[in-house]
Amino acid sequence: MPAVTATGHCTNTDPVPGTIRTVNAKNSGPKFFHLHGRRYGKCPCGKEVSLTERGNLRRHKPPQA
């Protein structure tokens, strides 16, 4: 389990290899178009998080147990 900061955010920034996927929101309408082309990866803490341009996980909080 990755470490958690004092504010409750996960400290891990590396997605689990092989879990990166790109969202295809082209057919879901203009309301969801901002999601199109976003890349998501799974964190070892169990949460799926969008990636930054450099391929790191965005700051996130681990799922509540």
CHARMM-style PDB file with segment names, atoms N, HN, CA, C and O in Angstrom:
ATOM      1  N   MET     1       0.858  -1.194   0.000  1.00  0.00      PROA
ATOM      2  CA  MET     1       0.000   0.000   0.000  1.00  0.00      PROA
ATOM      3  C   MET     1       0.898   1.249   0.000  1.00  0.00      PROA
ATOM      4  O   MET     1       1.751   1.392   0.876  1.00  0.00      PROA
ATOM      5  N   PRO     2       0.716   2.143  -0.963  1.00  0.00      PROA
ATOM      6  CA  PRO     2       1.546   3.360  -0.982  1.00  0.00      PROA
ATOM      7  C   PRO     2       1.263   4.239   0.234  1.00  0.00      PROA
ATOM      8  O   PRO     2       0.196   4.162   0.844  1.00  0.00      PROA
ATOM      9  N   ALA     3       2.236   5.069   0.568  1.00  0.00      PROA
ATOM     10  HN  ALA     3       3.103   5.132   0.072  1.00  0.00      PROA
ATOM     11  CA  ALA     3       2.096   5.961   1.706  1.00  0.00      PROA
ATOM     12  C   ALA     3       1.065   7.044   1.423  1.00  0.00      PROA
ATOM     13  O   ALA     3       0.764   7.352   0.270  1.00  0.00      PROA
ATOM     14  N   VAL     4       0.535   7.610   2.489  1.00  0.00      PROA
ATOM     15  HN  VAL     4       0.779   7.359   3.426  1.00  0.00      PROA
ATOM     16  CA  VAL     4      -0.474   8.662   2.378  1.00  0.00      PROA
ATOM     17  C   VAL     4       0.031   9.893   3.115  1.00  0.00      PROA
ATOM     18  O   VAL     4       0.584   9.778   4.209  1.00  0.00      PROA
ATOM     19  N   THR     5      -0.153  11.070   2.524  1.00  0.00      PROA
ATOM     20  HN  THR     5      -0.602  11.164   1.636  1.00  0.00      PROA
ATOM     21  CA  THR     5       0.304  12.302   3.159  1.00  0.00      PROA
ATOM     22  C   THR     5      -0.633  12.685   4.309  1.00  0.00      PROA
ATOM     23  O   THR     5      -1.663  12.048   4.526  1.00  0.00      PROA
ATOM     24  N   ALA     6      -0.261  13.720   5.026  1.00  0.00      PROA
ATOM     25  HN  ALA     6       0.576  14.238   4.850  1.00  0.00      PROA
ATOM     26  CA  ALA     6      -1.070  14.193   6.155  1.00  0.00      PROA
ATOM     27  C   ALA     6      -2.445  14.661   5.698  1.00  0.00      PROA
ATOM     28  O   ALA     6      -3.400  14.632   6.474  1.00  0.00      PROA
ATOM     29  N   THR     7      -2.550  15.096   4.438  1.00  0.00      PROA
ATOM     30  HN  THR     7      -1.774  15.120   3.808  1.00  0.00      PROA
ATOM     31  CA  THR     7      -3.847  15.562   3.938  1.00  0.00      PROA
ATOM     32  C   THR     7      -4.685  14.417   3.368  1.00  0.00      PROA
ATOM     33  O   THR     7      -5.796  14.636   2.884  1.00  0.00      PROA
ATOM     34  N   GLY     8      -4.148  13.201   3.426  1.00  0.00      PROA
ATOM     35  HN  GLY     8      -3.246  13.023   3.819  1.00  0.00      PROA
ATOM     36  CA  GLY     8      -4.918  12.050   2.956  1.00  0.00      PROA
ATOM     37  C   GLY     8      -4.711  11.704   1.498  1.00  0.00      PROA
ATOM     38  O   GLY     8      -5.427  10.861   0.957  1.00  0.00      PROA
ATOM     39  N   HSD     9      -3.735  12.344   0.842  1.00  0.00      PROA
ATOM     40  HN  HSD     9      -3.153  13.028   1.281  1.00  0.00      PROA
ATOM     41  CA  HSD     9      -3.478  12.044  -0.565  1.00  0.00      PROA
ATOM     42  C   HSD     9      -2.463  10.919  -0.692  1.00  0.00      PROA
ATOM     43  O   HSD     9      -1.559  10.790   0.133  1.00  0.00      PROA
ATOM     44  N   CYS    10      -2.617  10.116  -1.717  1.00  0.00      PROA
ATOM     45  HN  CYS    10      -3.352  10.221  -2.387  1.00  0.00      PROA
ATOM     46  CA  CYS    10      -1.688   9.034  -2.009  1.00  0.00      PROA
ATOM     47  C   CYS    10      -0.384   9.636  -2.534  1.00  0.00      PROA
ATOM     48  O   CYS    10      -0.415  10.588  -3.314  1.00  0.00      PROA
ATOM     49  N   THR    11       0.754   9.095  -2.118  1.00  0.00      PROA
ATOM     50  HN  THR    11       0.780   8.322  -1.484  1.00  0.00      PROA
ATOM     51  CA  THR    11       2.038   9.637  -2.553  1.00  0.00      PROA
ATOM     52  C   THR    11       2.541   8.980  -3.835  1.00  0.00      PROA
ATOM     53  O   THR    11       3.535   9.427  -4.406  1.00  0.00      PROA
ATOM     54  N   ASN    12       1.873   7.935  -4.290  1.00  0.00      PROA
ATOM     55  HN  ASN    12       1.065   7.572  -3.826  1.00  0.00      PROA
ATOM     56  CA  ASN    12       2.334   7.231  -5.482  1.00  0.00      PROA
ATOM     57  C   ASN    12       1.993   8.015  -6.741  1.00  0.00      PROA
ATOM     58  O   ASN    12       0.885   8.536  -6.868  1.00  0.00      PROA
ATOM     59  N   THR    13       2.951   8.102  -7.683  1.00  0.00      PROA
ATOM     60  HN  THR    13       3.851   7.679  -7.580  1.00  0.00      PROA
ATOM     61  CA  THR    13       2.677   8.791  -8.945  1.00  0.00      PROA
ATOM     62  C   THR    13       2.855   7.877 -10.149  1.00  0.00      PROA
ATOM     63  O   THR    13       2.617   8.298 -11.281  1.00  0.00      PROA
ATOM     64  N   ASP    14       3.272   6.629  -9.923  1.00  0.00      PROA
ATOM     65  HN  ASP    14       3.465   6.287  -9.003  1.00  0.00      PROA
ATOM     66  CA  ASP    14       3.494   5.712 -11.040  1.00  0.00      PROA
ATOM     67  C   ASP    14       2.295   4.795 -11.216  1.00  0.00      PROA
ATOM     68  O   ASP    14       1.935   4.063 -10.294  1.00  0.00      PROA
ATOM     69  N   PRO    15       1.671   4.827 -12.396  1.00  0.00      PROA
ATOM     70  CA  PRO    15       0.557   3.915 -12.620  1.00  0.00      PROA
ATOM     71  C   PRO    15       1.041   2.466 -12.708  1.00  0.00      PROA
ATOM     72  O   PRO    15       2.195   2.215 -13.056  1.00  0.00      PROA
ATOM     73  N   VAL    16       0.171   1.530 -12.396  1.00  0.00      PROA
ATOM     74  HN  VAL    16      -0.767   1.734 -12.113  1.00  0.00      PROA
ATOM     75  CA  VAL    16       0.503   0.115 -12.530  1.00  0.00      PROA
ATOM     76  C   VAL    16       0.705  -0.187 -14.015  1.00  0.00      PROA
ATOM     77  O   VAL    16      -0.166   0.140 -14.822  1.00  0.00      PROA
ATOM     78  N   PRO    17       1.816  -0.794 -14.395  1.00  0.00      PROA
ATOM     79  CA  PRO    17       2.062  -1.071 -15.814  1.00  0.00      PROA
ATOM     80  C   PRO    17       0.946  -1.924 -16.417  1.00  0.00      PROA
ATOM     81  O   PRO    17       0.454  -2.868 -15.798  1.00  0.00      PROA
ATOM     82  N   GLY    18       0.564  -1.564 -17.641  1.00  0.00      PROA
ATOM     83  HN  GLY    18       0.963  -0.797 -18.143  1.00  0.00      PROA
ATOM     84  CA  GLY    18      -0.467  -2.340 -18.322  1.00  0.00      PROA
ATOM     85  C   GLY    18      -1.891  -1.922 -18.009  1.00  0.00      PROA
ATOM     86  O   GLY    18      -2.830  -2.491 -18.565  1.00  0.00      PROA
ATOM     87  N   THR    19      -2.077  -0.944 -17.134  1.00  0.00      PROA
ATOM     88  HN  THR    19      -1.314  -0.482 -16.682  1.00  0.00      PROA
ATOM     89  CA  THR    19      -3.443  -0.526 -16.780  1.00  0.00      PROA
ATOM     90  C   THR    19      -3.823   0.795 -17.430  1.00  0.00      PROA
ATOM     91  O   THR    19      -4.937   1.279 -17.233  1.00  0.00      PROA
ATOM     92  N   ILE    20      -2.913   1.388 -18.206  1.00  0.00      PROA
ATOM     93  HN  ILE    20      -2.008   0.994 -18.367  1.00  0.00      PROA
ATOM     94  CA  ILE    20      -3.200   2.696 -18.798  1.00  0.00      PROA
ATOM     95  C   ILE    20      -4.181   2.539 -19.949  1.00  0.00      PROA
ATOM     96  O   ILE    20      -3.978   1.715 -20.841  1.00  0.00      PROA
ATOM     97  N   ARG    21      -5.242   3.332 -19.925  1.00  0.00      PROA
ATOM     98  HN  ARG    21      -5.407   4.002 -19.201  1.00  0.00      PROA
ATOM     99  CA  ARG    21      -6.219   3.305 -21.011  1.00  0.00      PROA
ATOM    100  C   ARG    21      -6.573   4.731 -21.382  1.00  0.00      PROA
ATOM    101  O   ARG    21      -6.507   5.644 -20.558  1.00  0.00      PROA
ATOM    102  N   THR    22      -6.949   4.901 -22.637  1.00  0.00      PROA
ATOM    103  HN  THR    22      -7.002   4.159 -23.306  1.00  0.00      PROA
ATOM    104  CA  THR    22      -7.357   6.213 -23.117  1.00  0.00      PROA
ATOM    105  C   THR    22      -8.868   6.208 -23.265  1.00  0.00      PROA
ATOM    106  O   THR    22      -9.437   5.279 -23.838  1.00  0.00      PROA
ATOM    107  N   VAL    23      -9.512   7.231 -22.754  1.00  0.00      PROA
ATOM    108  HN  VAL    23      -9.050   7.986 -22.289  1.00  0.00      PROA
ATOM    109  CA  VAL    23     -10.970   7.308 -22.804  1.00  0.00      PROA
ATOM    110  C   VAL    23     -11.416   7.781 -24.186  1.00  0.00      PROA
ATOM    111  O   VAL    23     -10.920   8.780 -24.706  1.00  0.00      PROA
ATOM    112  N   ASN    24     -12.354   7.052 -24.764  1.00  0.00      PROA
ATOM    113  HN  ASN    24     -12.758   6.240 -24.342  1.00  0.00      PROA
ATOM    114  CA  ASN    24     -12.944   7.455 -26.037  1.00  0.00      PROA
ATOM    115  C   ASN    24     -14.356   7.940 -25.750  1.00  0.00      PROA
ATOM    116  O   ASN    24     -15.275   7.136 -25.591  1.00  0.00      PROA
ATOM    117  N   ALA    25     -14.526   9.249 -25.684  1.00  0.00      PROA
ATOM    118  HN  ALA    25     -13.779   9.902 -25.814  1.00  0.00      PROA
ATOM    119  CA  ALA    25     -15.833   9.817 -25.348  1.00  0.00      PROA
ATOM    120  C   ALA    25     -16.490  10.429 -26.582  1.00  0.00      PROA
ATOM    121  O   ALA    25     -17.431  11.214 -26.468  1.00  0.00      PROA
ATOM    122  N   LYS    26     -15.991  10.067 -27.755  1.00  0.00      PROA
ATOM    123  HN  LYS    26     -15.226   9.429 -27.848  1.00  0.00      PROA
ATOM    124  CA  LYS    26     -16.493  10.682 -28.977  1.00  0.00      PROA
ATOM    125  C   LYS    26     -17.983  10.424 -29.177  1.00  0.00      PROA
ATOM    126  O   LYS    26     -18.712  11.298 -29.649  1.00  0.00      PROA
ATOM    127  N   ASN    27     -18.438   9.207 -28.813  1.00  0.00      PROA
ATOM    128  HN  ASN    27     -17.847   8.498 -28.430  1.00  0.00      PROA
ATOM    129  CA  ASN    27     -19.831   8.831 -29.073  1.00  0.00      PROA
ATOM    130  C   ASN    27     -20.766   9.147 -27.915  1.00  0.00      PROA
ATOM    131  O   ASN    27     -21.968   8.893 -28.003  1.00  0.00      PROA
ATOM    132  N   SER    28     -20.229   9.698 -26.829  1.00  0.00      PROA
ATOM    133  HN  SER    28     -19.253   9.904 -26.757  1.00  0.00      PROA
ATOM    134  CA  SER    28     -21.101   9.954 -25.677  1.00  0.00      PROA
ATOM    135  C   SER    28     -21.636  11.374 -25.647  1.00  0.00      PROA
ATOM    136  O   SER    28     -22.277  11.773 -24.676  1.00  0.00      PROA
ATOM    137  N   GLY    29     -21.382  12.142 -26.698  1.00  0.00      PROA
ATOM    138  HN  GLY    29     -20.860  11.818 -27.487  1.00  0.00      PROA
ATOM    139  CA  GLY    29     -21.996  13.458 -26.797  1.00  0.00      PROA
ATOM    140  C   GLY    29     -21.108  14.575 -26.292  1.00  0.00      PROA
ATOM    141  O   GLY    29     -20.119  14.325 -25.602  1.00  0.00      PROA
ATOM    142  N   PRO    30     -21.457  15.820 -26.634  1.00  0.00      PROA
ATOM    143  CA  PRO    30     -20.624  16.985 -26.298  1.00  0.00      PROA
ATOM    144  C   PRO    30     -20.472  17.214 -24.804  1.00  0.00      PROA
ATOM    145  O   PRO    30     -19.487  17.808 -24.365  1.00  0.00      PROA
ATOM    146  N   LYS    31     -21.453  16.741 -24.004  1.00  0.00      PROA
ATOM    147  HN  LYS    31     -22.253  16.258 -24.360  1.00  0.00      PROA
ATOM    148  CA  LYS    31     -21.378  16.938 -22.562  1.00  0.00      PROA
ATOM    149  C   LYS    31     -20.137  16.262 -21.972  1.00  0.00      PROA
ATOM    150  O   LYS    31     -19.563  16.748 -20.997  1.00  0.00      PROA
ATOM    151  N   PHE    32     -19.729  15.135 -22.571  1.00  0.00      PROA
ATOM    152  HN  PHE    32     -20.195  14.740 -23.363  1.00  0.00      PROA
ATOM    153  CA  PHE    32     -18.600  14.374 -22.028  1.00  0.00      PROA
ATOM    154  C   PHE    32     -17.343  14.534 -22.871  1.00  0.00      PROA
ATOM    155  O   PHE    32     -16.369  13.805 -22.681  1.00  0.00      PROA
ATOM    156  N   PHE    33     -17.361  15.489 -23.806  1.00  0.00      PROA
ATOM    157  HN  PHE    33     -18.152  16.081 -23.960  1.00  0.00      PROA
ATOM    158  CA  PHE    33     -16.233  15.581 -24.722  1.00  0.00      PROA
ATOM    159  C   PHE    33     -14.941  15.968 -24.023  1.00  0.00      PROA
ATOM    160  O   PHE    33     -13.856  15.653 -24.510  1.00  0.00      PROA
ATOM    161  N   HSD    34     -15.046  16.654 -22.877  1.00  0.00      PROA
ATOM    162  HN  HSD    34     -15.928  16.911 -22.481  1.00  0.00      PROA
ATOM    163  CA  HSD    34     -13.820  17.026 -22.156  1.00  0.00      PROA
ATOM    164  C   HSD    34     -13.072  15.802 -21.654  1.00  0.00      PROA
ATOM    165  O   HSD    34     -11.887  15.894 -21.332  1.00  0.00      PROA
ATOM    166  N   LEU    35     -13.747  14.647 -21.580  1.00  0.00      PROA
ATOM    167  HN  LEU    35     -14.710  14.572 -21.841  1.00  0.00      PROA
ATOM    168  CA  LEU    35     -13.079  13.426 -21.135  1.00  0.00      PROA
ATOM    169  C   LEU    35     -12.355  12.738 -22.278  1.00  0.00      PROA
ATOM    170  O   LEU    35     -11.530  11.856 -22.040  1.00  0.00      PROA
ATOM    171  N   HSD    36     -12.645  13.119 -23.507  1.00  0.00      PROA
ATOM    172  HN  HSD    36     -13.315  13.835 -23.700  1.00  0.00      PROA
ATOM    173  CA  HSD    36     -12.109  12.404 -24.658  1.00  0.00      PROA
ATOM    174  C   HSD    36     -10.591  12.518 -24.741  1.00  0.00      PROA
ATOM    175  O   HSD    36     -10.027  13.604 -24.610  1.00  0.00      PROA
ATOM    176  N   GLY    37      -9.949  11.388 -24.958  1.00  0.00      PROA
ATOM    177  HN  GLY    37     -10.408  10.506 -25.065  1.00  0.00      PROA
ATOM    178  CA  GLY    37      -8.503  11.386 -25.105  1.00  0.00      PROA
ATOM    179  C   GLY    37      -7.739  11.415 -23.801  1.00  0.00      PROA
ATOM    180  O   GLY    37      -6.509  11.369 -23.810  1.00  0.00      PROA
ATOM    181  N   ARG    38      -8.438  11.490 -22.673  1.00  0.00      PROA
ATOM    182  HN  ARG    38      -9.437  11.528 -22.666  1.00  0.00      PROA
ATOM    183  CA  ARG    38      -7.749  11.470 -21.388  1.00  0.00      PROA
ATOM    184  C   ARG    38      -7.214  10.073 -21.120  1.00  0.00      PROA
ATOM    185  O   ARG    38      -7.842   9.067 -21.447  1.00  0.00      PROA
ATOM    186  N   ARG    39      -6.046  10.045 -20.521  1.00  0.00      PROA
ATOM    187  HN  ARG    39      -5.535  10.863 -20.256  1.00  0.00      PROA
ATOM    188  CA  ARG    39      -5.459   8.756 -20.186  1.00  0.00      PROA
ATOM    189  C   ARG    39      -5.614   8.484 -18.703  1.00  0.00      PROA
ATOM    190  O   ARG    39      -5.359   9.347 -17.862  1.00  0.00      PROA
ATOM    191  N   TYR    40      -6.036   7.268 -18.399  1.00  0.00      PROA
ATOM    192  HN  TYR    40      -6.243   6.567 -19.082  1.00  0.00      PROA
ATOM    193  CA  TYR    40      -6.218   6.848 -17.014  1.00  0.00      PROA
ATOM    194  C   TYR    40      -5.320   5.665 -16.733  1.00  0.00      PROA
ATOM    195  O   TYR    40      -5.038   4.860 -17.621  1.00  0.00      PROA
ATOM    196  N   GLY    41      -4.872   5.561 -15.498  1.00  0.00      PROA
ATOM    197  HN  GLY    41      -5.100   6.215 -14.776  1.00  0.00      PROA
ATOM    198  CA  GLY    41      -4.082   4.412 -15.075  1.00  0.00      PROA
ATOM    199  C   GLY    41      -4.470   4.036 -13.662  1.00  0.00      PROA
ATOM    200  O   GLY    41      -4.918   4.880 -12.886  1.00  0.00      PROA
ATOM    201  N   LYS    42      -4.298   2.778 -13.332  1.00  0.00      PROA
ATOM    202  HN  LYS    42      -3.933   2.093 -13.962  1.00  0.00      PROA
ATOM    203  CA  LYS    42      -4.613   2.319 -11.982  1.00  0.00      PROA
ATOM    204  C   LYS    42      -3.424   2.566 -11.067  1.00  0.00      PROA
ATOM    205  O   LYS    42      -2.273   2.368 -11.455  1.00  0.00      PROA
ATOM    206  N   CYS    43      -3.714   2.996  -9.865  1.00  0.00      PROA
ATOM    207  HN  CYS    43      -4.649   3.157  -9.550  1.00  0.00      PROA
ATOM    208  CA  CYS    43      -2.699   3.186  -8.844  1.00  0.00      PROA
ATOM    209  C   CYS    43      -2.635   1.913  -7.998  1.00  0.00      PROA
ATOM    210  O   CYS    43      -3.649   1.233  -7.841  1.00  0.00      PROA
ATOM    211  N   PRO    44      -1.467   1.580  -7.454  1.00  0.00      PROA
ATOM    212  CA  PRO    44      -1.411   0.412  -6.557  1.00  0.00      PROA
ATOM    213  C   PRO    44      -2.356   0.517  -5.362  1.00  0.00      PROA
ATOM    214  O   PRO    44      -2.680  -0.495  -4.741  1.00  0.00      PROA
ATOM    215  N   CYS    45      -2.803   1.738  -5.032  1.00  0.00      PROA
ATOM    216  HN  CYS    45      -2.540   2.561  -5.536  1.00  0.00      PROA
ATOM    217  CA  CYS    45      -3.746   1.881  -3.909  1.00  0.00      PROA
ATOM    218  C   CYS    45      -5.141   1.418  -4.303  1.00  0.00      PROA
ATOM    219  O   CYS    45      -6.017   1.293  -3.447  1.00  0.00      PROA
ATOM    220  N   GLY    46      -5.359   1.161  -5.602  1.00  0.00      PROA
ATOM    221  HN  GLY    46      -4.648   1.263  -6.298  1.00  0.00      PROA
ATOM    222  CA  GLY    46      -6.647   0.619  -6.026  1.00  0.00      PROA
ATOM    223  C   GLY    46      -7.529   1.610  -6.753  1.00  0.00      PROA
ATOM    224  O   GLY    46      -8.595   1.238  -7.244  1.00  0.00      PROA
ATOM    225  N   LYS    47      -7.117   2.844  -6.835  1.00  0.00      PROA
ATOM    226  HN  LYS    47      -6.251   3.146  -6.436  1.00  0.00      PROA
ATOM    227  CA  LYS    47      -7.932   3.858  -7.484  1.00  0.00      PROA
ATOM    228  C   LYS    47      -7.486   4.060  -8.929  1.00  0.00      PROA
ATOM    229  O   LYS    47      -6.299   3.963  -9.239  1.00  0.00      PROA
ATOM    230  N   GLU    48      -8.443   4.340  -9.806  1.00  0.00      PROA
ATOM    231  HN  GLU    48      -9.408   4.418  -9.554  1.00  0.00      PROA
ATOM    232  CA  GLU    48      -8.092   4.665 -11.178  1.00  0.00      PROA
ATOM    233  C   GLU    48      -8.075   6.181 -11.302  1.00  0.00      PROA
ATOM    234  O   GLU    48      -9.058   6.849 -10.980  1.00  0.00      PROA
ATOM    235  N   VAL    49      -6.940   6.728 -11.777  1.00  0.00      PROA
ATOM    236  HN  VAL    49      -6.142   6.185 -12.039  1.00  0.00      PROA
ATOM    237  CA  VAL    49      -6.714   8.170 -11.766  1.00  0.00      PROA
ATOM    238  C   VAL    49      -6.290   8.622 -13.154  1.00  0.00      PROA
ATOM    239  O   VAL    49      -5.627   7.881 -13.880  1.00  0.00      PROA
ATOM    240  N   SER    50      -6.675   9.847 -13.521  1.00  0.00      PROA
ATOM    241  HN  SER    50      -7.213  10.449 -12.931  1.00  0.00      PROA
ATOM    242  CA  SER    50      -6.218  10.365 -14.810  1.00  0.00      PROA
ATOM    243  C   SER    50      -4.737  10.712 -14.716  1.00  0.00      PROA
ATOM    244  O   SER    50      -4.222  11.023 -13.642  1.00  0.00      PROA
ATOM    245  N   LEU    51      -4.069  10.652 -15.856  1.00  0.00      PROA
ATOM    246  HN  LEU    51      -4.488  10.399 -16.728  1.00  0.00      PROA
ATOM    247  CA  LEU    51      -2.633  10.890 -15.898  1.00  0.00      PROA
ATOM    248  C   LEU    51      -2.321  12.312 -16.339  1.00  0.00      PROA
ATOM    249  O   LEU    51      -3.101  12.940 -17.056  1.00  0.00      PROA
ATOM    250  N   THR    52      -1.180  12.805 -15.904  1.00  0.00      PROA
ATOM    251  HN  THR    52      -0.547  12.295 -15.322  1.00  0.00      PROA
ATOM    252  CA  THR    52      -0.702  14.100 -16.372  1.00  0.00      PROA
ATOM    253  C   THR    52      -0.073  13.908 -17.742  1.00  0.00      PROA
ATOM    254  O   THR    52       0.039  12.785 -18.232  1.00  0.00      PROA
ATOM    255  N   GLU    53       0.335  15.003 -18.350  1.00  0.00      PROA
ATOM    256  HN  GLU    53       0.244  15.916 -17.952  1.00  0.00      PROA
ATOM    257  CA  GLU    53       0.962  14.935 -19.670  1.00  0.00      PROA
ATOM    258  C   GLU    53       2.247  14.108 -19.619  1.00  0.00      PROA
ATOM    259  O   GLU    53       2.633  13.503 -20.619  1.00  0.00      PROA
ATOM    260  N   ARG    54       2.902  14.080 -18.480  1.00  0.00      PROA
ATOM    261  HN  ARG    54       2.589  14.572 -17.668  1.00  0.00      PROA
ATOM    262  CA  ARG    54       4.153  13.329 -18.362  1.00  0.00      PROA
ATOM    263  C   ARG    54       3.913  11.861 -18.027  1.00  0.00      PROA
ATOM    264  O   ARG    54       4.868  11.100 -17.873  1.00  0.00      PROA
ATOM    265  N   GLY    55       2.653  11.454 -17.912  1.00  0.00      PROA
ATOM    266  HN  GLY    55       1.877  12.071 -18.037  1.00  0.00      PROA
ATOM    267  CA  GLY    55       2.360  10.053 -17.630  1.00  0.00      PROA
ATOM    268  C   GLY    55       2.365   9.697 -16.159  1.00  0.00      PROA
ATOM    269  O   GLY    55       2.387   8.520 -15.799  1.00  0.00      PROA
ATOM    270  N   ASN    56       2.344  10.721 -15.301  1.00  0.00      PROA
ATOM    271  HN  ASN    56       2.326  11.677 -15.594  1.00  0.00      PROA
ATOM    272  CA  ASN    56       2.254  10.465 -13.865  1.00  0.00      PROA
ATOM    273  C   ASN    56       0.802  10.541 -13.419  1.00  0.00      PROA
ATOM    274  O   ASN    56      -0.021  11.206 -14.050  1.00  0.00      PROA
ATOM    275  N   LEU    57       0.498   9.852 -12.326  1.00  0.00      PROA
ATOM    276  HN  LEU    57       1.166   9.312 -11.814  1.00  0.00      PROA
ATOM    277  CA  LEU    57      -0.855   9.934 -11.783  1.00  0.00      PROA
ATOM    278  C   LEU    57      -1.082  11.311 -11.181  1.00  0.00      PROA
ATOM    279  O   LEU    57      -0.176  11.892 -10.584  1.00  0.00      PROA
ATOM    280  N   ARG    58      -2.283  11.824 -11.339  1.00  0.00      PROA
ATOM    281  HN  ARG    58      -3.019  11.352 -11.825  1.00  0.00      PROA
ATOM    282  CA  ARG    58      -2.640  13.070 -10.677  1.00  0.00      PROA
ATOM    283  C   ARG    58      -2.750  12.816  -9.172  1.00  0.00      PROA
ATOM    284  O   ARG    58      -2.879  11.679  -8.718  1.00  0.00      PROA
ATOM    285  N   ARG    59      -2.696  13.918  -8.415  1.00  0.00      PROA
ATOM    286  HN  ARG    59      -2.592  14.841  -8.784  1.00  0.00      PROA
ATOM    287  CA  ARG    59      -2.856  13.803  -6.962  1.00  0.00      PROA
ATOM    288  C   ARG    59      -4.237  13.245  -6.664  1.00  0.00      PROA
ATOM    289  O   ARG    59      -5.235  13.714  -7.212  1.00  0.00      PROA
ATOM    290  N   HSD    60      -4.292  12.266  -5.813  1.00  0.00      PROA
ATOM    291  HN  HSD    60      -3.481  11.885  -5.368  1.00  0.00      PROA
ATOM    292  CA  HSD    60      -5.583  11.632  -5.513  1.00  0.00      PROA
ATOM    293  C   HSD    60      -5.552  11.064  -4.103  1.00  0.00      PROA
ATOM    294  O   HSD    60      -4.502  10.940  -3.472  1.00  0.00      PROA
ATOM    295  N   LYS    61      -6.734  10.727  -3.642  1.00  0.00      PROA
ATOM    296  HN  LYS    61      -7.587  10.827  -4.155  1.00  0.00      PROA
ATOM    297  CA  LYS    61      -6.852  10.094  -2.346  1.00  0.00      PROA
ATOM    298  C   LYS    61      -7.159   8.615  -2.552  1.00  0.00      PROA
ATOM    299  O   LYS    61      -7.964   8.274  -3.419  1.00  0.00      PROA
ATOM    300  N   PRO    62      -6.535   7.728  -1.772  1.00  0.00      PROA
ATOM    301  CA  PRO    62      -6.839   6.304  -1.939  1.00  0.00      PROA
ATOM    302  C   PRO    62      -8.300   6.025  -1.598  1.00  0.00      PROA
ATOM    303  O   PRO    62      -8.920   6.770  -0.840  1.00  0.00      PROA
ATOM    304  N   PRO    63      -8.850   4.940  -2.168  1.00  0.00      PROA
ATOM    305  CA  PRO    63     -10.255   4.612  -1.853  1.00  0.00      PROA
ATOM    306  C   PRO    63     -10.437   4.338  -0.371  1.00  0.00      PROA
ATOM    307  O   PRO    63      -9.543   3.802   0.284  1.00  0.00      PROA
ATOM    308  N   GLN    64     -11.578   4.702   0.149  1.00  0.00      PROA
ATOM    309  HN  GLN    64     -12.304   5.138  -0.383  1.00  0.00      PROA
ATOM    310  CA  GLN    64     -11.858   4.472   1.565  1.00  0.00      PROA
ATOM    311  C   GLN    64     -12.118   2.995   1.794  1.00  0.00      PROA
ATOM    312  O   GLN    64     -12.898   2.367   1.078  1.00  0.00      PROA
ATOM    313  N   ALA    65     -11.453   2.452   2.801  1.00  0.00      PROA
ATOM    314  HN  ALA    65     -10.820   2.962   3.382  1.00  0.00      PROA
ATOM    315  CA  ALA    65     -11.605   1.019   3.075  1.00  0.00      PROA
ATOM    316  C   ALA    65     -12.928   0.742   3.772  1.00  0.00      PROA
ATOM    317  OT1 ALA    65     -13.233  -0.409   4.084  1.00  0.00      PROA
TER     318      ALA     65
END
